[in-house]
Structures are given as C-alpha cells and as structure tokens.
C-alpha cells in the first residue's frame, strides 16, 4: 500500500467559490507528490474538542509545485473553522488516503463518462486532467454552479440543476438521457441516491462503473467505523460482508457494493 504522511501544510490561498463552498490551495512536502485522482486528505482542527479529522477530497494536484487543492462545503464547526483561515496560515493534514480511481481501466476503453453531484464534483477535476481518452463530464447541482470552467478544459461538460436554472432540469441521469451521452466506462462521485441510480443504469446498459463513496466517510482513518458499507465479498479481517469506505475505498466497482 502507498505511504501516507502527516504534515503541517501552509495555506497558499483560499477563496469562496459558491454559497458555503471554499477552494483552498495547500503547500505540502510529500502528499502532493504521491496523490492520485480520487484520493483524499484528513484535515485536523485546531480546536482540541474536535479530535477526529475531516476527510476532504483532493480537487487538484500540482506535483511540480508540491501543492494540493481542496474544495469543500461548510457543513459543521470543523469546516467552518477551515473557512476562516487565511493565506500564510497552516493546517495539519494527513494523506494521501484511499485508493483513488483506476485510471488504467481507460487504456482499453474509448470514451468515459464522469458523473458527479454536489460536493462529489471536486475530485472530478483532477480525474478529468489525468484520465486519457474522450470524456463527457456530467455534473449535477441544486442551483449554483461551481468548477465548470476547470472541468471544461478536459472534456465536454453537461449540467443538470434541480431548479432548471442551468442545463437540464433534473438530475445527472436526466442530463445523460437528454443529451444521449454514450460511454464505455463510468467514473462517479456524489450522494448515495445518485450512485444507487447510476449503478442500476450501468447494469442495465452493461457499462463498467466505478463509484466514489466519500460522502459516507466520518473520521477518514478507519477508526470510527461510521463509513462501513455492505459488500458482496467477505472482508478478510472481520469475516463479514463489510468494507470501510475510508480504508478499502472510497472508490469501488459499483457491482461489488450494496447501496
């Protein structure tokens, strides 16, 4: 298994890119040089009352500059604390964690569909940069769009919004059907109902589908067991049909997990 490092990362810059959504670039020593698309970092709070770190997906990787970009939504006191930090400040982080998306599966394929919803969108930016071949990128929002410009540099972007303010009115699968998007392989990240629908769609169409279940994570380090999901095969450690999203995932072949 690849190594992981705990570092004090310097904040290169932070901007608000949407309602409650922040983009932060971090200067690292080791993590950026070893990270792959689909992995995440654990970010530690300074407040001692919040012991468990916050798992946040990696949005972009700049290996040359040894920098990482994370894009996160303020969802509680931990992420609210991060949002108030400024350039020049620092954060304790650990990573890279998780298994990432299998880029090699694209070698024998021709066209990929990258599908994401909500805060599952950030990891698709680095994936779209590193994944070879043709890409259709389908992203779903409640209303306000973010990261579409970055995604558009690496593939054709199709949007879906719940209120119909941009793109297709509805969800990501509505956009797939409306635009008649075809693909040989699917990479997806987003809320569980979206992944459940995608799994059924992929089975129906006979398309290989890889899903990131990062929404299910809590501590990100395998300690709290809040992220356990059911799997078809028996876990070698616990001998039950379970996998920890933060350890064995967050990326799984959709047909191997129960949603």
Secondary structure, DSSP 8 states (H G I E B T S, - for coil): ----EEEEEEEEEEEEEETTEEEEEEE-SSHHHH--TT-EEEEE-SSTT--S-EEEEEEEEETTTTEEEEEEE--SHHHHHHHT--TT-EEEEEEEES----GGGGTT-SEEEEEEEGGGSTHHHHHHHH--SEEEEEEEESS---SHHHHHTSSEEEEEETTSSSSEES-HHHHHHHTT---SEEEEES-HHHHHHHHHHHHHHT-EEEEE-GGG-SSSSSSS-TTEEEBSS--TTT-SSEEETTTT-SEEEGGGB--
